[in-house]
Amino acid sequence: MPSHFSTIGFSIETQEDFVRLAEKISATATEVQVKAGRYLRWTGSGGEELWLQLDPRRDLIGMNPHFSGASRVRVGIVSRVTRPHDTKLDGALQAWASPEGDSPEEGDYPFVFDVPDAAACSDLEIPGVAEAQIAAFAHEVSFFPTEEDYNASQSPDGIRFADRSFVPSGLFSPDGTKDHSPTAEAIFTGHVVQAEARTNAVSNQKFWWALVDTLGGRYDVVIEPTLLERPPAVGGILSGAFWLSGRLVSYPRRKKSWFGQILGGAG
């Protein structure tokens, strides 16, 4: 299975590769300062992104990939998700896709997405309705040129998934335990409305991008070429298992208390 870095063209096989890449892109990255440290955001010409995490002493504590694209998904944010091994600059959100009206706690389905700049959204009002750009990094994927091809691939005796369907697999524990920390993973199928080859600005490696219309919204999908014999094309159907990384385009902000307004900080 490709790594989340190799999906968008970054070759990282060792700790040395990780540090070397972080050092290389840090000089041209944009700094985003937050209470727990700072992010360094680097964006390539193909939409590939890296988010470096620095602690208050400017030591590197993490780096997450993301892809910036055309996706827009209306989401009802219901909670933050924290995990035991997260850094102070990691984070994820649990949400409902395509919430009904102004209610953030019901919609097409619940799911989780990781947020590369989670600490920069410290004033996010929860619950609340927001708009997110969400990139789906392919773990496994299949492409079908036509709806007929997709329907023919479905098992006549098993579960048949609609050509626009979404299963929030990250909400389910593999072993059935109740203390499972939800992960930003999903299995979905949708129609390709845009597609093209992209080139990583650092490695010059190709990767595939597609904008996929599925239940609940349109998601950017990025794919390492080794997963498909041919690139996805407009009009076809894409189906697979994915990791979800999302950024909030707009969101409701928590109101400051009168004391917070006086101090100029969050109340």
N, C-alpha and C positions, 0 to 999 in steps of 0.2 A: 504494500500500500504506500502511495506517495506520502511524504511529510507535508505539513501545511506550508513549509517554505518552498519545497521543490514544486508544489502545485503552481506557484507563480514564478518559477524560474530560478530560485536561489538554491545553490548546491551547498548543503551543510551536512557533513558527515561526522565531524569531530568538534570537540570544544574549541579547538584552535580555529577551525573554520568559522564558528559562531563569533568568536571574539574578533577575528580578522574582518569579517563582514561588518560588524558593529562599528569598528574603528574607521572603516572605509567610508561608510555613509554618514557618519556623525558630523563631518565637517560641512555638509550641505543640507543638514536636517534643520527643521524649524522647531524651536524650543517652546514647550507649553509648560508653564510653571503651575504646580498644584501644591497643596499643603504638605503632602507626604514626600515631595521631591519634585521631579520634573520628567516630562516626556520629551523625546526627540523624535519628531515625525519626518520620515523621509518618503517621498512619493516619486515613483518612476514615471516615464512617459506612457507606459502601458496601463497605468492605474494601479500597479503593484505598490504596496506600502509596507514599511517597517516602522514599528513604534518601539523605540528604545526606552527603557525605564532606568532612571537614575535616582538614587536616594539623596537625602539632603547633603551628603558629602560628595555627591556627584560620582559615586561608584555605580557601575552597571549592575543592576539586579535582575534584569529580564529584558526580553525582546519578543514582540508578537507581530506576526504578519497580518495584513489586512488587504483588501482590494477595494478601491474607490470606483464606483460605477454608477449606472443609471437606475438601480433599484430604488423603489420607494414603497415602503410597507407601513400602513397605518397600524399602530400597535397600542394596546392598552397595558401599560406597565403596572404590575401588581406587586413586585418585590425585587429586592436585590438578592443575588445568589453569591454566597461566599463558600470557599472550599479550603480544606485544611492546609494545602500547600501553596495557596495564592500568595503573591507578594502584596505589599500595600498598594500597588498600582494596578493590580489585576482586578477584574470584576466581570460580572455577568448580570443580566436582567431576565426575569421571568415575565412573560407577557401573553396577552391574547392577540392573535392576528385578526385584523379587520373588525375591531370592536363595534358593537351595535350602538349607534348614537354617541352619547357622551359617557357611556358606562364603560370603564376600562376593564371590568371583571367578567366580561362575557364577549364571545366573538366566534370565529370559525374554529379555532383550536388554541390551546395553550402551548407555549414552547419557550425555550431558553436560547439566548444568543450571547456570546462573549462580546465584551466591549473593550477595544484596545485603549481607549482614553477614559476608562470608567471613573477615575478620580477627578477628571475635569468636569464631571456632571454631578458634583456633590450637592448642588442646589436643586436637583431633580425632585419634583413633587410626586410622591407615590402614595396612593394610586393616581394615575393620570393618563391621558391619551396623548401620544406623541407620534412623530413620523420618523422612520428609521431607514437608513440605507444598509441593506443586509447582503453580505457576500457568502455564498455557499461554496466551500472548498470540497471538491469531489474526493471521496474515499473509494467509491465504486460507482461506475456510471455506464449506462447504455444509451445509445441514440437510435431512434427509429425514424426513417425518412418520412413515413406517412402514418396516419392514425390507424390505417388498416394493418400496417406492419406491427404496430404496437399491440393492437388487439389480438393479432395472431400469436404474439409471444406469450400471452397470458395462458396459464394452465386452465384447461376446461374443468378440472376437478378441484382446483385449489382456490385460494382467495384471489379475486380479480380486483385490481385497483383501477379507479377511473383515470382518464387521461389528464385530469387536474385533481391531484390528491396529495395530502400531506400527513405524515405520521410523525409526531414529536417523539422519536425514539429515545431521546436523551432524558425524558421524564420517567422512563421505566428502568427499574433496577434489573441488571442481568441475572442476579441470583434471588430476586424477590425480597430482599431486605428492606425494611422500612426507613433506615437511616441513610438511604442512598442520596448522594448529592447530585442534583440534576445536572446533566451535561448539555452542551450546545450542539446537539446532534439531531439529525432529522433524515427521514426517508421521504422523498417526494417525486412527483411526476408532473410535468407541465409542457406547455407548447413554447417553442423557441420563437421569439419575436425579433431578436437581433442576435448576430453572431459574427465573430471575426477572430483571426489570429492576432495575438499580442506578443511583443518582444520585451523581455526583461532588460532594463537599461544598464544593469551591472554585468550580467552574465551573457547577454545576447541570446539567451535560450528562449524558444517559443513556448507559449502556452495558449490554450483555447479559452475564449470568453463567450458567454451567451447570456442574454437576458431572457429569463424563463417566466412565463405567466402560469401560475399555479393557483390552487385554492388559497385564498387569503391575501394574494398580492404578487408582485413581480420581484424576483430575486436575481441578483448577479450570480452566475455560476462560473467558477474557474476550474480548469481541468488540466492536469499534466497529460501531454500527448500520448504517453505510453498506455493510458487507460482506454483510448479509442483508436480504432483503425483509421477513422477519418474524422475530420472536425465536424461539430454540429452545424446544421444549416437552418436558416429561417424556414418555418413551416413544418419542421419535424418535431418529434417528441423526445424529451430528455427525461431519463428516470435513473435514480440512484440514491446512494447514501452520502451524507454531507456533514461537514462541520460548519457551524454558522458563526460569522463574525460580523457585528453590526455597530454602526455609529448613529447617534441621534441627530437628525437634521434639524428638528424643532421639538421642543418639549415644554411642559408646564413647569415653571420655576417656583420653588418654595418661597413664600413671602417671608421677609425678614421681620423679626420683632422690632418694636420701637427702639430697644436697647441695641440691637444689631445694626439698625440704620444709623444710630448715633456713632457707633464705632466703625462703621463702614464694612462690617463683616456679616457673616451669616448669624441669624439669631436662633 
